[in-house]
Amino acid sequence: MTIHPSPASSSTALDVVIFGGVGDLSVRKLLPALYMAHLHGNLPAHARIHALGRQTWNRTEFLAFLQDKVPGFIEAKHFRTDTWTSFLERLHFCSVDATHSEDFTTLATSLQPGSDRVYYLATAPSLFVGICAHLQSAGLIDERARVVLEKPLGHDLASARQINHDVGQYFQEQQIFRIDHYLGKETVQNLMVLRFGNSIFEPLWRSPFIKSVQITVAESVGVGSRAGFYDGTGAMRDMIQNHLLQLLCIVAMEPPVSLDPDAVRDEKLKVLRSLRPMAVADVARDTVRGQYTAGASGGEAAKGYLQEENVPPGSTTETFVALKAHINNWRWANVPFFLRTGKRMAARQSEIVIEFADLPFTIFGDSPHKSVNRLMIRLQPEEHIQLQMMAKEPGSGMKLRPVSLNLDLQSAFTERRAEAYERLLIDVIKGRLTHFMRRDELEAAWAWVEPIINGWQQLGEKPKAYTAGSWGPAASSALMAREGSAWLEEA
């Protein structure tokens, strides 16, 4: 089946329907992203946005809610009163209980006849199948419809397969957009260009020229209001299974034959299927679970995880994971991939570090600095790419010092850089699947992650404590040290 795109210049009517349309994700991310798309002319002229919720609001109450909640999540320099007013004209509220089939008849009457439709399911995954069934019963699914599924998609392999199977009864695979906002980040997409649009790295992008790869997604915040959800999820399911494995795939994949969505996703799938499975002994040796305790973050006192509201006493849910992975193929044989994520860490930082192999022999024996070559790709808070090389210090002698060649993407490109959700929502509207997970990708990721989670249960060890505002348990540093490496902030 061919998906019919709806480019911004199209006169075709478009309805964007957000289930959970007045929830946290919609207020903080989706509606601000759609406002930015509207501001810059990237929404079709006949696009309407329908926010769905169980409230019995009239339009005045709905607009008052939007005015109170949404502008605070739009950068002040982009907020324009006249644009905001015209954006509100696109927005409609529909009182819909996702579990009541009769409410979908009301929804049907509010949509534009013959429109392209995007259904964004910003709800708990337990509601996905029921929503799809009710949409089908109300005659609201056709070949041009698309559905966006928010994570988490399952809590293990069996539940992920069940969601895929059940949603697949109503939407074909080409209509399903499994969103991972990390794949919408400009620097992540630039990583594809760095790898496959330049010739200088490809000969070195392999074993034995690369010593190790680090992927860190660190958050300085705690679980906050998400504690109830998070305690049943943990860092492995919340971050490793999706965000970090997707970044690993982009770093490690072979060149696709084209940018066709399936060509790209075929290569990512090969990486996931090449990950070396972990037995219980591997889990004990090559993974570290942590849980933050009271400390300081951002100059203020921070609670420990067990003191957070809605966290059960004695919870053993991990808020930190570090692990060593291996990819069993010729390109990456014997190259360790270190993945790390955690909450209440020393800084908000997402970064990929490619550490190139040590020199086989150095003629600069009296230099106080070890020769280190790294490619550092920073995703947040700022976005930049650095290549660390060795240079001679000024003066007599041949003493070396690390220096960096910097690609500051903010300075190199003066054009506005869209946020991840804005970019991905436009991709959905245009029917572009490249930056969304395919069913077999999702299941392959779960197939690798699940034995690690099961291994932790068999080992029965509690997460290792780390102080809020630190870089995690000391055991994560030891994990790196065994390979002669160190996390970048410790180097």
Backbone torsions as a table, in degrees:
resi	resn	phi	psi	omega
1	MET	NA	138.4	177.9
2	THR	-98.3	130.2	176.1
3	ILE	-82.7	132.4	-179.7
4	HIS	-88.1	114.2	-177.8
5	PRO	-70.3	157.3	177.0
6	SER	-126.1	78.2	-177.6
7	PRO	-64.4	160.8	-174.1
8	ALA	-60.2	-25.4	-179.0
9	SER	-86.6	-3.3	-176.0
10	SER	-69.6	146.4	176.0
11	SER	-90.9	-0.8	179.2
12	THR	-67.1	137.3	177.2
13	ALA	-68.0	145.4	179.6
14	LEU	-134.7	132.7	172.7
15	ASP	-116.9	119.3	173.0
16	VAL	-100.7	115.2	-173.7
17	VAL	-111.6	118.0	-176.3
18	ILE	-108.5	107.8	171.1
19	PHE	-77.1	129.9	-168.2
20	GLY	80.7	32.5	-170.5
21	GLY	-70.3	-12.9	175.5
22	VAL	-118.1	18.0	178.0
23	GLY	-84.6	-179.3	-174.1
24	ASP	-60.2	-47.9	-178.6
25	LEU	-62.6	-42.4	-179.4
26	SER	-63.5	-44.9	-177.5
27	VAL	-67.7	-43.5	-173.9
28	ARG	-81.5	-32.6	-170.3
29	LYS	-123.3	-53.3	-168.7
30	LEU	-70.3	-50.6	-178.8
31	LEU	-67.0	-42.3	173.1
32	PRO	-59.7	-38.0	178.8
33	ALA	-65.2	-41.6	178.6
34	LEU	-68.4	-34.2	174.4
35	TYR	-60.9	-45.4	-179.4
36	MET	-64.1	-38.7	176.4
37	ALA	-63.5	-38.8	177.0
38	HIS	-65.5	-44.9	-178.9
39	LEU	-57.0	-39.0	-174.4
40	HIS	-100.1	15.9	173.0
41	GLY	72.1	25.7	-177.8
42	ASN	-100.0	6.0	172.4
43	LEU	-104.2	139.6	175.5
44	PRO	-55.8	149.5	-177.3
45	ALA	-57.5	-33.9	-176.1
46	HIS	-102.6	32.6	178.3
47	ALA	-88.3	133.6	174.1
48	ARG	-124.0	147.7	-177.3
49	ILE	-117.6	125.9	-177.4
50	HIS	-113.5	113.9	175.5
51	ALA	-92.6	123.3	-176.7
52	LEU	-107.3	138.6	176.6
53	GLY	-161.0	171.2	-177.8
54	ARG	-86.4	-5.7	179.1
55	GLN	-64.8	153.3	178.4
56	THR	-104.3	53.9	-176.3
57	TRP	-81.8	147.4	163.6
58	ASN	-89.3	178.4	-174.6
59	ARG	-64.5	-37.2	179.9
60	THR	-61.2	-43.7	179.5
61	GLU	-66.6	-39.0	178.8
62	PHE	-63.4	-46.9	-179.5
63	LEU	-64.1	-35.9	177.3
64	ALA	-64.1	-39.4	176.9
65	PHE	-62.2	-47.5	-179.4
66	LEU	-61.1	-45.2	-178.2
67	GLN	-61.5	-33.5	-178.5
68	ASP	-78.5	-35.2	-168.8
69	LYS	-100.8	-42.8	-165.1
70	VAL	-81.1	-43.6	-174.6
71	PRO	-55.0	-28.8	179.8
72	GLY	-64.9	-15.7	179.3
73	PHE	-103.6	11.7	174.6
74	ILE	-111.8	130.8	179.1
75	GLU	-55.8	135.4	-175.5
76	ALA	-56.0	-35.6	-177.3
77	LYS	-68.9	-17.0	179.6
78	HIS	-102.4	-7.0	-176.7
79	PHE	-86.2	119.6	179.1
80	ARG	-126.1	129.2	-174.0
81	THR	-59.2	-43.6	-178.2
82	ASP	-67.4	-38.3	178.1
83	THR	-68.2	-41.0	177.4
84	TRP	-59.9	-41.8	179.8
85	THR	-63.5	-43.2	179.4
86	SER	-70.6	-31.1	176.2
87	PHE	-65.3	-41.8	179.6
88	LEU	-60.7	-28.3	178.5
89	GLU	-65.4	-23.9	177.6
90	ARG	-79.4	-19.8	-170.0
91	LEU	-91.5	140.4	178.8
92	HIS	-138.3	145.5	175.9
93	PHE	-108.4	136.6	177.8
94	CYS	-131.0	124.3	179.2
95	SER	-77.3	107.9	-176.9
96	VAL	-137.0	124.8	168.6
97	ASP	-93.2	117.7	-173.1
98	ALA	-60.6	-16.1	-179.3
99	THR	-95.9	-1.9	-177.7
100	HIS	-108.9	111.2	-176.3
101	SER	-62.8	-32.2	-176.9
102	GLU	-66.2	-26.0	179.4
103	ASP	-67.3	-23.0	-178.5
104	PHE	-74.0	-21.7	172.8
105	THR	-66.9	-40.3	175.8
106	THR	-63.0	-42.4	178.1
107	LEU	-59.5	-43.0	-177.7
108	ALA	-57.6	-37.4	-178.0
109	THR	-72.2	-19.5	-178.4
110	SER	-90.9	-10.8	-179.5
111	LEU	-86.1	155.4	-178.8
112	GLN	-76.8	135.6	-179.8
113	PRO	-59.8	131.0	175.6
114	GLY	71.6	16.7	-176.0
115	SER	-78.5	156.1	162.6
116	ASP	-71.1	144.1	-175.6
117	ARG	-131.3	132.5	173.8
118	VAL	-116.0	119.3	177.8
119	TYR	-104.8	112.9	-179.6
120	TYR	-100.6	115.5	-176.7
121	LEU	-95.8	83.1	177.6
122	ALA	-91.1	56.7	-175.8
123	THR	-131.8	177.7	172.0
124	ALA	-63.4	142.3	179.8
125	PRO	-57.9	-24.5	179.7
126	SER	-63.5	-17.3	-179.5
127	LEU	-95.2	-10.2	-172.7
128	PHE	-56.2	-52.0	-172.5
129	VAL	-66.7	-43.7	178.5
130	GLY	-60.2	-41.8	178.1
131	ILE	-60.8	-46.9	-179.3
132	CYS	-61.8	-40.8	179.6
133	ALA	-64.5	-41.5	-179.7
134	HIS	-69.2	-36.8	175.3
135	LEU	-61.1	-42.7	179.2
136	GLN	-63.2	-45.2	-177.8
137	SER	-63.3	-32.3	-179.8
138	ALA	-85.3	3.8	178.8
139	GLY	71.3	30.6	-174.0
140	LEU	-104.1	8.7	177.3
141	ILE	-118.0	124.8	172.0
142	ASP	-136.4	-173.5	-173.8
143	GLU	-67.8	-16.8	179.6
144	ARG	-93.6	-7.1	-179.3
145	ALA	-74.4	150.0	176.1
146	ARG	-132.7	150.5	178.4
147	VAL	-127.5	134.3	178.8
148	VAL	-107.7	125.1	-179.0
149	LEU	-107.4	121.5	176.0
150	GLU	-82.4	150.3	173.5
151	LYS	-75.1	160.4	4.7
152	PRO	-82.8	135.9	177.4
153	LEU	-96.5	83.1	-179.1
154	GLY	93.0	164.5	174.5
155	HIS	-115.4	-3.1	173.6
156	ASP	-161.5	-178.6	-176.0
157	LEU	-63.1	-42.8	-177.0
158	ALA	-63.6	-44.1	-179.0
159	SER	-69.3	-34.5	176.6
160	ALA	-64.7	-43.5	177.8
161	ARG	-62.6	-37.9	-179.6
162	GLN	-65.6	-44.0	177.4
163	ILE	-60.6	-46.7	179.8
164	ASN	-59.8	-43.4	-179.5
165	HIS	-64.4	-46.1	-174.6
166	ASP	-69.2	-44.7	177.6
167	VAL	-65.6	-34.3	179.2
168	GLY	-65.8	-13.4	174.5
169	GLN	-71.8	-20.3	-174.0
170	TYR	-115.6	-28.2	179.2
171	PHE	-126.7	137.8	174.0
172	GLN	-72.9	160.5	-175.5
173	GLU	-56.6	-36.4	-179.4
174	GLN	-69.8	-10.0	179.5
175	GLN	-100.8	-2.5	-173.4
176	ILE	-105.0	123.0	-178.4
177	PHE	-114.7	98.9	177.9
178	ARG	-86.6	110.9	-167.1
179	ILE	-90.6	137.1	169.7
180	ASP	-133.3	107.4	-170.0
181	HIS	-63.6	-19.6	176.8
182	TYR	-62.7	-30.2	-179.9
183	LEU	-74.5	-8.4	175.8
184	GLY	-94.2	-6.4	-178.6
185	LYS	-69.5	140.0	-176.6
186	GLU	-57.7	-43.3	-176.3
187	THR	-70.7	-31.7	176.1
188	VAL	-65.0	-43.6	178.0
189	GLN	-69.4	-30.4	175.6
190	ASN	-67.6	-26.0	177.1
191	LEU	-60.9	-36.7	175.7
192	MET	-61.1	-42.2	-179.4
193	VAL	-70.4	-41.5	177.9
194	LEU	-55.6	-42.7	-177.4
195	ARG	-76.9	-47.0	-167.3
196	PHE	-108.7	-0.9	177.2
197	GLY	-108.4	2.6	179.9
198	ASN	-133.0	146.0	-177.4
199	SER	-92.7	-14.7	-168.1
200	ILE	-73.7	-28.4	-176.0
201	PHE	-90.1	-29.5	-170.3
202	GLU	-54.0	-43.8	-179.9
203	PRO	-62.7	-23.6	-177.4
204	LEU	-100.8	-4.8	-172.2
205	TRP	-85.1	64.2	-174.2
206	ARG	-176.0	169.6	167.7
207	SER	-73.1	141.8	5.6
208	PRO	-96.3	12.5	-173.6
209	PHE	-80.8	-19.7	175.6
210	ILE	-106.4	128.4	-177.7
211	LYS	-81.8	-44.8	-179.7
212	SER	-162.5	165.4	176.2
213	VAL	-128.5	130.4	175.0
214	GLN	-111.8	136.5	172.8
215	ILE	-130.1	116.0	-178.4
216	THR	-120.2	131.4	168.3
217	VAL	-127.3	96.4	-176.4
218	ALA	-107.1	139.4	177.6
219	GLU	-120.0	139.0	178.0
220	SER	-87.5	-16.1	-178.9
221	VAL	-84.1	160.6	173.1
222	GLY	-90.9	-162.7	-177.1
223	VAL	-78.4	-23.7	175.6
224	GLY	53.7	-133.5	-176.9
225	SER	-72.7	-8.2	-178.9
226	ARG	-89.5	6.9	-172.4
227	ALA	-56.8	-41.3	-179.3
228	GLY	-60.5	-43.4	176.5
229	PHE	-70.8	-45.9	-170.4
230	TYR	-64.1	-35.9	-175.3
231	ASP	-64.3	-26.1	176.1
232	GLY	-90.7	4.9	-174.6
233	THR	-120.4	-64.7	-179.4
234	GLY	84.0	166.1	-173.7
235	ALA	-64.5	-33.4	-179.1
236	MET	-63.3	-50.4	-179.6
237	ARG	-72.4	-35.8	-173.9
238	ASP	-75.0	-32.4	-171.5
239	MET	-127.5	-47.9	-174.5
240	ILE	-66.0	-48.4	-172.7
241	GLN	-59.6	-26.9	-177.2
242	ASN	-116.9	-73.2	-172.0
243	HIS	-57.4	-54.9	-172.0
244	LEU	-71.5	-36.1	177.3
245	LEU	-67.8	-32.2	176.1
246	GLN	-67.1	-40.5	176.1
247	LEU	-63.6	-41.6	177.1
248	LEU	-58.3	-42.3	-178.8
249	CYS	-61.3	-42.4	-178.1
250	ILE	-67.6	-37.9	177.0
251	VAL	-65.2	-40.9	-166.9
252	ALA	-98.4	-13.7	-172.1
253	MET	-65.9	155.4	172.3
254	GLU	-77.9	158.7	178.2
255	PRO	-61.2	125.3	175.4
256	PRO	-72.9	160.5	-178.3
257	VAL	-73.8	-19.1	178.7
258	SER	-164.0	-178.5	174.7
259	LEU	-91.3	11.8	173.0
260	ASP	-55.6	135.9	-175.6
261	PRO	-50.9	-44.3	-177.2
262	ASP	-73.5	-29.5	176.6
263	ALA	-63.7	-44.0	178.8
264	VAL	-66.4	-46.2	-175.1
265	ARG	-72.5	-26.2	172.7
266	ASP	-59.9	-43.1	-178.0
267	GLU	-70.6	-37.4	176.3
268	LYS	-64.2	-39.0	179.6
269	LEU	-62.4	-39.0	178.5
270	LYS	-59.4	-39.1	178.8
271	VAL	-63.9	-47.9	-178.8
272	LEU	-60.3	-38.7	-179.9
273	ARG	-75.7	-13.7	179.4
274	SER	-94.8	-5.6	178.1
275	LEU	-62.3	131.1	-179.1
276	ARG	-66.6	122.4	179.1
277	PRO	-62.6	149.8	179.1
278	MET	-107.0	123.9	169.2
279	ALA	-83.1	174.4	-177.5
280	VAL	-59.0	-39.5	179.1
281	ALA	-63.8	-37.3	177.2
282	ASP	-66.1	-40.9	179.2
283	VAL	-61.1	-43.2	-179.9
284	ALA	-64.1	-36.8	-175.8
285	ARG	-85.4	-38.7	-165.6
286	ASP	-111.5	10.6	176.4
287	THR	-131.2	151.8	176.5
288	VAL	-133.8	124.7	173.1
289	ARG	-105.2	141.8	179.0
290	GLY	-137.9	163.5	176.6
291	GLN	-144.8	128.5	-174.2
292	TYR	-75.8	143.9	175.2
293	THR	-111.3	175.3	-176.3
294	ALA	-58.3	143.5	179.9
295	GLY	-169.5	-144.2	179.6
296	ALA	-132.8	141.6	179.3
297	SER	-142.6	126.0	-179.0
298	GLY	62.3	30.5	179.5
299	GLY	79.7	5.8	179.9
300	GLU	-124.8	153.7	178.3
301	ALA	-62.9	141.8	-179.3
302	ALA	-127.7	135.5	177.5
303	LYS	-68.1	156.4	167.3
304	GLY	-77.7	163.2	-178.2
305	TYR	-57.8	-41.9	-176.8
306	LEU	-70.1	-13.4	176.8
307	GLN	-95.3	-5.6	179.4
308	GLU	-69.5	147.3	179.3
309	GLU	-63.5	138.3	178.0
310	ASN	74.8	10.4	173.3
311	VAL	-94.7	123.4	-178.8
312	PRO	-62.7	144.5	177.3
313	PRO	-56.9	136.8	176.8
314	GLY	72.5	14.7	-179.7
315	SER	-56.0	139.8	177.0
316	THR	-109.2	20.8	176.8
317	THR	-67.5	135.4	-179.7
318	GLU	-83.7	137.8	172.2
319	THR	-108.1	2.6	-179.3
320	PHE	-146.4	139.1	172.2
321	VAL	-139.6	134.0	166.7
322	ALA	-129.1	140.0	179.8
323	LEU	-153.4	159.7	175.7
324	LYS	-111.3	125.1	179.2
325	ALA	-117.7	154.4	175.1
326	HIS	-128.1	145.7	177.4
327	ILE	-110.1	120.5	-175.8
328	ASN	-87.9	76.9	170.1
329	ASN	-149.4	174.5	-173.9
330	TRP	-64.8	-39.3	-176.0
331	ARG	-63.4	-39.3	-169.2
332	TRP	-114.9	16.4	179.7
333	ALA	-55.8	127.1	175.2
334	ASN	69.7	13.1	174.8
335	VAL	-99.5	114.9	178.9
336	PRO	-77.1	138.4	172.3
337	PHE	-107.3	117.7	-179.4
338	PHE	-100.5	121.0	179.0
339	LEU	-111.3	138.7	-178.6
340	ARG	-147.0	133.7	174.5
341	THR	-149.7	150.9	179.2
342	GLY	-172.6	160.5	174.0
343	LYS	-102.6	158.6	-178.9
344	ARG	54.7	43.6	177.0
345	MET	-94.4	177.7	-170.8
346	ALA	-63.8	-26.9	-178.3
347	ALA	-156.6	157.9	171.3
348	ARG	-83.0	112.6	-172.5
349	GLN	-154.4	125.7	173.1
350	SER	-122.1	125.0	-170.8
351	GLU	-154.3	145.0	172.1
352	ILE	-115.0	128.4	-179.1
353	VAL	-122.3	118.4	174.0
354	ILE	-98.4	111.3	-179.6
355	GLU	-99.8	115.5	-178.1
356	PHE	-78.2	161.0	-173.4
357	ALA	-64.1	153.5	176.6
358	ASP	-66.2	155.0	173.2
359	LEU	-62.2	140.0	176.8
360	PRO	-68.0	-24.5	178.8
361	PHE	-162.8	139.6	178.4
362	THR	-115.6	138.2	175.4
363	ILE	-92.8	-2.9	-178.2
364	PHE	-103.1	60.4	-171.2
365	GLY	-65.7	-24.9	-176.2
366	ASP	-92.4	5.1	-179.7
367	SER	-75.2	134.5	179.9
368	PRO	-72.7	-12.5	-176.7
369	HIS	-105.0	132.0	173.0
370	LYS	-71.5	139.0	179.1
371	SER	-69.6	121.4	-177.8
372	VAL	-133.8	128.7	172.8
373	ASN	-118.8	123.1	179.7
374	ARG	-136.6	146.3	167.3
375	LEU	-108.8	119.0	-174.8
376	MET	-115.2	120.3	-176.2
377	ILE	-114.5	104.6	-177.2
378	ARG	-91.9	126.0	-179.3
379	LEU	-97.0	-35.8	177.9
380	GLN	-159.8	152.5	9.8
381	PRO	-76.6	-38.3	173.4
382	GLU	-95.1	164.6	-178.9
383	GLU	-115.6	118.4	175.7
384	HIS	-158.1	166.9	178.5
385	ILE	-127.6	129.9	179.4
386	GLN	-125.7	139.5	172.1
387	LEU	-113.1	113.2	-177.8
388	GLN	-90.4	126.6	-179.0
389	MET	-133.3	171.4	178.5
390	MET	-100.2	140.6	177.7
391	ALA	-137.2	160.9	179.4
392	LYS	-78.8	134.6	173.2
393	GLU	-69.2	146.4	175.6
394	PRO	-61.0	147.9	178.6
395	GLY	112.8	-174.2	-178.9
396	SER	-79.3	161.7	-177.9
397	GLY	86.2	179.2	-177.6
398	MET	-124.6	59.0	176.3
399	LYS	-87.1	137.9	-175.1
400	LEU	-104.3	154.9	176.2
401	ARG	-145.7	139.9	177.0
402	PRO	-69.0	135.3	173.5
403	VAL	-132.0	160.9	-176.5
404	SER	-122.1	134.2	166.8
405	LEU	-89.7	122.2	-170.9
406	ASN	-109.0	133.1	167.1
407	LEU	-111.0	98.1	179.1
408	ASP	-87.8	102.7	-174.8
409	LEU	-65.2	-28.9	178.9
410	GLN	-65.0	-39.3	-178.6
411	SER	-82.1	-34.7	-176.7
412	ALA	-68.3	-32.5	-179.1
413	PHE	-124.0	113.1	-177.5
414	THR	-82.9	-10.8	178.8
415	GLU	-65.6	154.4	177.5
416	ARG	-62.4	141.1	-179.7
417	ARG	-106.6	113.0	-177.6
418	ALA	-66.6	146.0	173.8
419	GLU	-70.5	162.4	-173.0
420	ALA	-58.8	-47.6	-176.9
421	TYR	-65.4	-36.5	177.8
422	GLU	-62.2	-46.5	-178.7
423	ARG	-62.9	-42.4	-177.8
424	LEU	-72.2	-35.8	176.7
425	LEU	-64.2	-38.7	176.4
426	ILE	-65.0	-38.4	176.3
427	ASP	-60.4	-41.6	178.5
428	VAL	-61.8	-47.0	-178.7
429	ILE	-59.5	-37.1	-179.1
430	LYS	-87.9	-2.6	177.7
431	GLY	74.9	28.3	-178.0
432	ARG	-97.1	117.5	-171.3
433	LEU	-98.0	-4.0	-170.4
434	THR	-54.2	-40.9	-173.0
435	HIS	-98.9	27.7	176.6
436	PHE	-126.5	149.7	-175.6
437	MET	-77.0	136.2	174.5
438	ARG	-86.2	159.9	-176.9
439	ARG	-54.4	-47.4	-176.5
440	ASP	-69.3	-28.5	173.3
441	GLU	-62.2	-50.3	-179.5
442	LEU	-57.0	-46.1	-176.6
443	GLU	-70.1	-35.0	177.4
444	ALA	-66.2	-37.5	177.6
445	ALA	-63.7	-44.5	178.1
446	TRP	-64.8	-36.8	-178.8
447	ALA	-62.9	-30.3	177.5
448	TRP	-83.4	-38.7	-175.3
449	VAL	-73.8	-38.2	-172.1
450	GLU	-58.5	-43.4	178.0
451	PRO	-61.9	-27.4	177.0
452	ILE	-69.1	-46.0	178.3
453	ILE	-61.4	-42.8	178.4
454	ASN	-65.2	-36.3	178.1
455	GLY	-63.3	-40.7	176.3
456	TRP	-59.9	-42.0	179.6
457	GLN	-63.8	-40.5	179.1
458	GLN	-67.1	-38.3	-179.6
459	LEU	-71.0	-30.7	175.4
460	GLY	66.9	22.5	-179.1
461	GLU	-89.9	140.7	175.8
462	LYS	-73.8	153.6	175.3
463	PRO	-59.6	147.3	178.2
464	LYS	-77.8	136.9	-178.1
465	ALA	-73.3	141.7	169.1
466	TYR	-141.1	146.2	-175.2
467	THR	-76.0	133.5	174.9
468	ALA	-54.5	133.1	-177.1
469	GLY	93.8	2.7	176.9
470	SER	-104.3	-175.5	179.3
471	TRP	-98.0	19.1	175.5
472	GLY	106.3	-179.0	-177.8
473	PRO	-63.0	149.8	177.9
474	ALA	-59.4	-27.4	-178.8
475	ALA	-62.3	-25.4	179.1
476	SER	-71.2	-33.1	175.4
477	SER	-68.9	-38.5	178.8
478	ALA	-64.9	-34.7	177.8
479	LEU	-58.6	-41.7	178.8
480	MET	-73.2	-40.7	-174.5
481	ALA	-60.7	-32.1	179.6
482	ARG	-62.3	-22.8	178.3
483	GLU	-101.2	9.2	-179.8
484	GLY	73.4	25.3	-179.3
485	SER	-125.1	176.3	176.2
486	ALA	-150.3	147.7	172.8
487	TRP	-56.9	146.9	-168.4
488	LEU	-56.8	-39.9	-176.7
489	GLU	-70.9	-12.3	178.4
490	GLU	-99.7	-5.9	-173.7
491	ALA	-72.7	NA	NA
